[in-house]
Amino acid sequence: MVKELKETMCMLGISQSQLAAEVGYSPALISQFFKGEYTGDVKKVEAALRSWLNARMGKTEMFLPDGIFRTDSVQTVNEACFMSYNALKGGISLVYGDAGTGKTTGIRAFSEQYSFAVVITATVCYTAKVLFAELAEKFGESPSGNIHDTYLRVRRKLKGIKKVIIVDEAEHLPYRALDLLRSLQDETGCGLVLAGLERLKHNLKGRKGEYAQLWSRVSVGYKTKLATETEIAGILPSNFSKTAIKSIVQASGNNLRRVNKIADLAKHIAKINESDVTPEIIEKANTLLLS
């Protein structure tokens, strides 16, 4: 593997220090690995480096972590992230859709496989300063100081390396934070994926189209969909009967988040009653859950 890494690094013109920064390990650890002297979790490092190699060579295989199932939405997020990482130059990948369609799960699947992904989950508390303080911490920099200084530290860390920043629930970000992310991408060439609810599109455009410059940076948009019955059947425990699965599909409206909530509550009710999960129990669980 080391030979393959060296050949790829030579072809791309990057150093061991750049490789270390991209995969999220220290230069000393990567140096030890190359010399065959690393005594830590070799398999974990090899997996990270293999994923990096595949991504750098344009291979987009998706190996799902335990507990994550292949759905159309997970594949959609995977494609959006790779598009931003490999194909787009100065463009934003937008992932939007209703709550419970699998955006967050897809982001988790991608980030657990590829250590060059930097994930931020925004909340209503996020300002531009809060966002860049968290980015600074993720890059091992101090989050203190004013927004300008923090921005410069993050920009410096991204210069000369290839990363993709993924912001989940990005509809919570104010315009200033979104525009600074756009500037960061312009100046460093990093990948940028913004994921959120449908209103994220409107936030990027502005109510009257006043954010035209920001919206012009959105190169591709991916809309996540509700799960199919086949996908839901793959997610549910294998001891759920076909009638139970159909009941959950109907009760949930094919929304994955509600599927999981109904299934968990139905299993709890069935356990208390020493019963199998039946359509009647699923109906009761659905009734107990708030819409």
Sequence and secondary structure as in RCSB ss.txt:
>XXXX:A:sequence
MVKELKETMCMLGISQSQLAAEVGYSPALISQFFKGEYTGDVKKVEAALRSWLNARMGKTEMFLPDGIFRTDSVQ
TVNEACFMSYNALKGGISLVYGDAGTGKTTGIRAFSEQYSFAVVITATVCYTAKVLFAELAEKFGESPSGNIHDT
YLRVRRKLKGIKKVIIVDEAEHLPYRALDLLRSLQDETGCGLVLAGLERLKHNLKGRKGEYAQLWSRVSVGYKTK
LATETEIAGILPSNFSKTAIKSIVQASGNNLRRVNKIADLAKHIAKINESDVTPEIIEKANTLLLS
>XXXX:A:secstr
 HHHHHHHHHHHT  HHHHHHHHT  HHHHHHHHHT   S HHHHHHHHHHHHHHHTT       TT    HHHH
HHHHHHHIIIII SS EEEEE  TTSSHHHHHHHHHHH TTEEEEE  TT  HHHHHHHHHHHTT    S HHHH
HHHHHHHHTTS  EEEEETGGGS HHHHHHHHHHHHHH  EEEEEE THHHHHHH TTSTTHHHHTTEEEEEE  
   HHHHHHHS TTS HHHHHHHHHHHTT HHHHHHHHHHHHHHHHHTT    HHHHHHHHHHS  
